């Protein structure tokens, strides 16, 4: 990935895009008035998740991602906007295409697991 400077650049671009792009409106709204805390925590988390220093776990223990995100409305829209925003941030910061593809697959699995609002409507004929 390129070490902590590359992870910082990715996270900063991700949150900058979330703040700037109307396409990520619902995602941004789920983050409250400031992005500073979320920005720092995602940086710490991704450092460890990508194989670097375990900054997040040193401060907060096991990530327990789903539990920690339960207070926030995460529906299909927020999931999809998070994934699109992260993909755009990866493209913008020069993450190689093959790595971006692998990360997108992993991010999808995690983001889909985080959905805690709504469901797909199933109908019977």
Buried (B, 14 or more C-beta within 10 A) or exposed (E): BBEBEBBBBBBBBBBBBBEEBEBBEBBBEBBEEEBEEBBBBBBBBBBBBBEEEEBBEEEEEEBEBEEBBEEBBBBEBBBBBBBBBBBBBBEBBEBEEEEBEEBBEEBBEBBEEBBBEEEEEEEEE
